[in-house]
Amino acid sequence: MAKHKLSTLGVRAGIARSQFNEHAEALYLTSSFVFENAAQAAARFTGGDGGFVYSRFTNPTVSMFQDRLAALEGAEACVATASGMSAILATSMALLKAGDHVICSHAVFGATVQLYATILSRFGIETTFVSPTTTEAWQRAVRPNTKLLFVETPSNPLGEISDIAAIAAVAKKAGAVLAVDNALCTPALQRPLEFGADLVIHSATKYLDGQGRVLGGAVLGAKGPAMDAVFSFLRTAGPALSPFNAWVILKGMETLELRMLTQSERALELARWLEAHPKVTKVHYPGLASNPQYALAMRQQRSGGAIVSFEVSGGREAAWQVIDATKLISITGNLGDVKSTITHPATTTHGRITPEARAAAGITDGLVRVAVGLEAVEDLTADLARGLV
């Protein structure tokens, strides 16, 4: 399928038909698989026979999801997980041990900060948080025991862009692995492996599904020790993607490119409207020509993406006023849906991290995040205008 275009891969890649030759992807709701004899069972459990064994780590529907996403990302291998956070956890547990060091952007999802700063630190893994936009900071943070560099680009919620190729060069020089969280762009807008990333992380819960229906995650990369270790962790620890969720996300991926391009166009239009609004003090959107990272964003991405964040003066009270005045946009912490959503990052998605960590990430009390869906932009601006008074 490699010769085909992205839109074709989203519809056709990874299909594996049964003996019934069904046209739609089949949903295999089974925990285990029957073997012809004891010898075949033994061979499959040891990996000598490539057939299916147990749905915690091998399932036909999940395999179709993995193969389709790998084709979209240009990856050789994909391991599906139960959620985006379990994908990050699986990567970390597969590649790290006590005494190892991680360099992580300070502009990552709040739960990712918690994972590295609070949970993994209890097991002797130290993390240094650095600016996502200053390559020199990544280089300065390198230690002899640095094993993993982790970055989310664009970042959530400010849309900060990291230079993937530059950070990949730092990782290569250090003998470390670079993992890039590509949940906000998806392969429809950005393919990190093409810029030198070793691994790509996805929260399939977001745009890959696109409907806000199910949870899912994935880790992708080249065939070899890193991906083998991720699969081994999944097989043993069990943060598996359910076949039903894989099937739902497979159907979402059929419209991925159409949705991402359309939602990005509407996000840009909304960002321009917000930029001109007298009550808005700052707009964070990498697709705006006025954004200092616009050139880098357009070099790595096909568009600015569908997340628009903006700041209002007056702190939390003013931000909550904007949010509470909406009648159309959904007040929820999720993103990636065709229904536009709005949230206050400082008290929701990043509410559990320390005030110092929020300040370092640039998340102010007056910040509002809108994940733009497929509604008419005129309706979205009218909805936001009620609270921008």
N, C-alpha and C positions, 0 to 999 in steps of 0.2 A: 504493500500500500504506500510505500515511501514516495513514489512518484506523483501521488495525488495531492490536490490542494487541501488546505485546512478544512474548508466547509465539507468536502467529500469525506475526509477522514472522520469528522464528527458524526457522520451518518453511517458510514460503512465499515470503519476499522474495527477489528476485534470480533466480528460476528463469527460464531461457531454454531452451526446448525446441527440438530440431532438427526436421528434416522427418519424423523417425520418431516424434515426439510421445511420447518416453519420460517415465515418471512420476518416476523418480529422476534427480537431476542427472547430466548426462553428463560423463565424464572425457575431455578432449581432449589426448591425448599426441602432440603434434606440435610441431616446432620452428618451422615456417613455414606459410604459407597460400598457396594458388594463386590467381593473379589471372586475370581473363578476358582481359585484354590489357595491353599496355604502358602505355596511358593510365591504366588503373585502378591499376596498380602505382605509377605516378608519383604519382597522387592520394593513394593511401594513405600513401605514404612522406612526403608533405608535410603530411598531416593534412586534406586537402580532402575525402577520403572516409573516413568513420568506421569502415570495416571493419578486420578483423584483419590484422596484418602479420607479426609475429615474436613468439614467445612470451617473449622477454625483457621485453617491455613490453605486449603485447596477446595475450590468450588467453581463450577463452570460459569455461572453468572458473574461471579467476582472476577474470574479470569478475563471475561470479555470486557469488563470495566477497566481492568489493568491494561489490557492490550490496546484498548482505544485511547486511553489517556497517554500511554507511552508513545503511540503513534503521533498524537497531537503535540506532545512535548519534544519529539525527536529523541526519545530515550530508548535504551536497550532493555531496561527492566523497570518494573513497577511493583510495589507492594502496597496493597490497599489496607487501610486501617479504619477503626471505628469512628474516628473524628479527626479534625485537623490537629488538635492538641495531642492525640495519641500518636499521630504521625511524627510530631516533634519529639515526643517522649521516646518512641521506638528508635528514632535516629540517634538520640542522645545515649540511650542505654546500650545500643549496639556498638557505638563508636568510642564511648568513654569509660573510664574506670577511676577509682579513687586516686587522687594525685594529679589528674589531668586538668587542663585549663581551657576555658572557652572564652572567645571574644564574641560579644553579642551587641548588636545595635541597641541603643537605649530607646529607639523609636519602634518598638515592636508591640504586639498585642499584650494587654495587661496580664493575661494568664501565662504568656510566654515569659514575661519578666518574673512572675511568681515561680514558675517552674525552675528557672535557672538560679534565681536569687535565694529562694526559700527551700525548695524541695531537694534539688540536686546538690545543693551546698551541704546538706546533712550527710551526704554520702562521700564527702571529700572531693567534690568537683567544684572548682572555683571559677567564677565568671567575672570578666571585666566588661563593663558596659561602656560603649564609645559612641561618638557621633556617627550617624549613618552617612553623612555627607562629606566627611573629612577622611580621606584615605590615609593621610599621615597618622591619624589617631589609631587606626587599625595596625599600622606598622609599628608604632611605638608600644602598643599593648602586647605584641608578640613575646612569648617566653619560650624557653626550650621545651616546656611541657604543653605547649598549645597544640590542641588536637582538632578543634572545631571552630570555625567562624560561621556565625549565623546572622543573616540579615533578612529583613522584610522590605521589599521594594516593589511598588510604592508602599510607604508606611501607612499604618492605620492609627490615628485618623487624619494626619496632616498631609499625607501624600508626598512625603519627602522621598527623593530619588537617590538611591545609592548607585555608584559606578561599579557595576558588577565585574567588568573586565579588570578594573584596577584592584578591587578587593580580591579577585581570583588570583591575581599575580602575587599579592601578599600571602595568600594561603599556600600557593604553590611553593614559594620561597621558604615558608615555614614548615613545609611538609605536612600541612594540615588539610582538612576537608572543608570546603565552602558549601554550605547549604543555604539556598535561597527560598524563602516563602513567597510563592507566586500566586497566592489565593486571590489577590485583588485584581491582577491583570488576567490571569489564566493564559494558556498558550494561544488564545485568540489574539492577545495583544502583545505578549512578551514570551520569549523562550530562553530562560537563563542559561541553559546548557550551551547555547550558541555563543555566549559571552564568557565562557570558562568556568561556570559553576560546576561543582561535582555532583551535587544532589539538588533536587527540586522538591519542595514540600507543598502539599495542597490541603486546604480545608475544602473538601468537595461539598460540604454543607452550603457553601456560598454560591458562587456563580456557576459551578459545574452542574449542580442541580438546577439552580436558578428560580426555583419556585418556593423555597423556604419549607420544604416538606420533610427531609430526612437529614441525618448526620452521616458524615463520611470523611475520610482523609486518605492521603497517599504519599508515598516517598518514591521518587524516581531517580534513575541515574544509569551509569554504564554497568554492564555485567561485571562482577568482580567481587573482591572481599567486602567492600562497604555494603553493597546491596545484599550480598549473602548473609552478612551479619544482621541486617534489618529483618530479613525473612526469618532467620533463626530465632530472633527475639520474638517476632510475631507468633511463630509456631509454638514457642514455649510459654510465653506470657499471656497470649490470647487476646490482644486488643483488636479483634477481627471485625471487618466490615460484613454486615449481614447480607445474604444474597438478595433479600428484598430491597434493601437500601441501594445496593449496587445496580439493581435493575431500574430503580427509579432514576438514579443519577445517569445511567446510560441513556435513558430517554431525554433527560435534560440536555445532555451533551450534543444531541442532534441539532439543537438550535443555538448552541453556544456562541458561534461567531456572529450570527444575526443579532442576538441579544446584546453581546458586548459592544458591538459597533454602534447599535442604536442607543443603548443606554449611555454610552460615552458621549455621543452627539448631544443628547439631552442634558447631560451633566455639564458640558461645556457651555451650553446656552444658559443654564441656570447659574453657573459660576459668573458669567458676564453680567447677568442681571444683578446678582448679589454684589459684585464689584462696584457697580454704579449706584448702589443703594446708600443713602446718606446715613442710615442707622448701622451699617455694617462697617466695622473698623478694619477688617482684614479677611481676605479670602485665600484659602489654601487649596489650590488645584493645579497640578503640574501641566495641564493642557492650556492654561492661560499664557499668552505670549508675555505677559508682565511677570510671570513667575521666574525667579532667578535660575531655576533648574530646567526651564523649558527646553533648551537645546539638548541637554542630556536625556530628558524624558523622551523627546521625539527621536533620539538616536536609538534608544533601547525599546521603545514601545510604539505601537501603531496609533495610539491615542492616549489621552490623559486618564482614561478609566472612568468609572461611574461614581466615585466617592468625592463629594464636595464638602469641605468643612469651612466654617466661617466664624468670626469672632464679633461679639457685640460688647459695647461698653456697659458696665453695670454688673459684671460678674455673674454669679450663679442665678441671681434673681432675674436678671434680664434674659439670660439664656433659657431659663425655665419658662419665662413668659412667652418666648417665641415657640417653644415646644408645645406648651399647653394650649396655645391658640389654634394649633392645627386641627383640622377636622377631616382632612383627606389622608395626609401622610401618617403612616402607622408609627406610634411611639413604641419602639422595640430595639433591643440591642443587636439583633441580627442584621446582616447585610447580604447583598447578592440576589435579592428577590426582585421579581418583576414589579412588585409593589414597593413604592418608595418608602423608606423608613427614616426615622429621625431619632437621635439620642443625644444625651449630654455625657460625653466621654469621662469627664472628671469624676462623675458620681455613679457611673455604670461600668463600662468596659474597662476603665482604668481606675476604678474606685478602690480597689484592694491594694494597689501599690502605694508606696509612701509618697507624701507630698513632695519630697525631694526628687523622687524618681519622676513624678508627673512634671515637675518644673524642668527637669533635664530634658524631658521629651517634648516640652513646649505645649503641654496640655493645660490650658488656662481654664479658670472657672467660667469665662465667657464664651468658651468654644462650643459650637453646635456641629454635629456631623449629620449630613444627609446622604444616604445611599440612594441614588437616583434610579428609579425603575422605568417603566414604559408608559406612564401616564403623560398626557399632554403637558408640556412645560408651562403653558399658560395657567393650567390648573394648579401646578405646583407653586408657581410664584404667587398666585392669589392666596393660596393656603398659608404661605410663609409671611405674606405682607400683613396679615392680621396681627401678628405678634411683633412686627418690626415698626413699632410706633413710638 
